[in-house]
C-alpha cells in the first residue's frame, strides 16, 4: 500500500526537494503541499494523508498548533515534525501536540524516508536515548503538567502499569521482554493494549503519558 504524504513548509525549495525525493521512492507519494499551518489543516481535512511532514516555524499558525488541530480532528493522521532547530523545547511541545516523530532538516534524505515509513506504520520515531534526554530535561520543569484522568490509569492492569513505566524509560519491546522475563510477542501485546486503553496514537504518546502520570522520573 502506498503511503500518502502531505508536506507543510513555508520554503518552496524545501518542499520541492522533499517532493522530488519522496515521489521517486516506491511506495511513498506526495498528495499535497501547504506553506502555512492553516493551509495544512485544511489540506488534511480534504485529502486525509497518512503522514504529514510538518515544519515547526511557519507564518501565522505554526506547525505545533497545526499538529494539535490535526491530531485532534484526524486521529489516524501521523505527523512527522521537520525543523532546522534541534531544540528540546520544540521536541517536547511537538510530542505534546500529538506528533509521532521529530527530525531536523540536515538529516540524510534516506533517514527522512525511513522516518516516514516508521510513523506510517503506527510507531513513533523517538530513540530511547532521546526519550531519556527529554525526561531528564523536562521532568524538573517548575510548571505543573496535567496527569491523565484517574479512570484511564485505573483501566490498566498491574503488569501494564509496569510496562508503561518501562516504555516511559525508553525501553524497546526486546528490552521489556528481557526485564520482565516474557516473550517479545507478549511485550508487544502489552504495549498494544496500553495504546488502546489510554488512547495513545503510538509509543511516543505512551512515553508522554508515563511522564505526566508521574510513573517516570529522571
Buried (B, 14 or more C-beta within 10 A) or exposed (E): EEBBBBBBBBBEEBBEBBBEBBEEBEEBBBBBBBBBBBBBBBBBEEEEBBBBBBBBBBEEBBBBBBBBBBBEEBEEBBBBBBBEEEBBEBBBBBBBBBBBBBBBBEEEEEEBBEBBBBBBEBBBBBEBEBBBBBBEBBEEEEEEEEBBEEEBBEEBEEEBBBBBBBBBBBBBBEBBBEBBEBEBEBBBBBBEBBBEBBEBBBBBBBBBBBBBBEBBEE
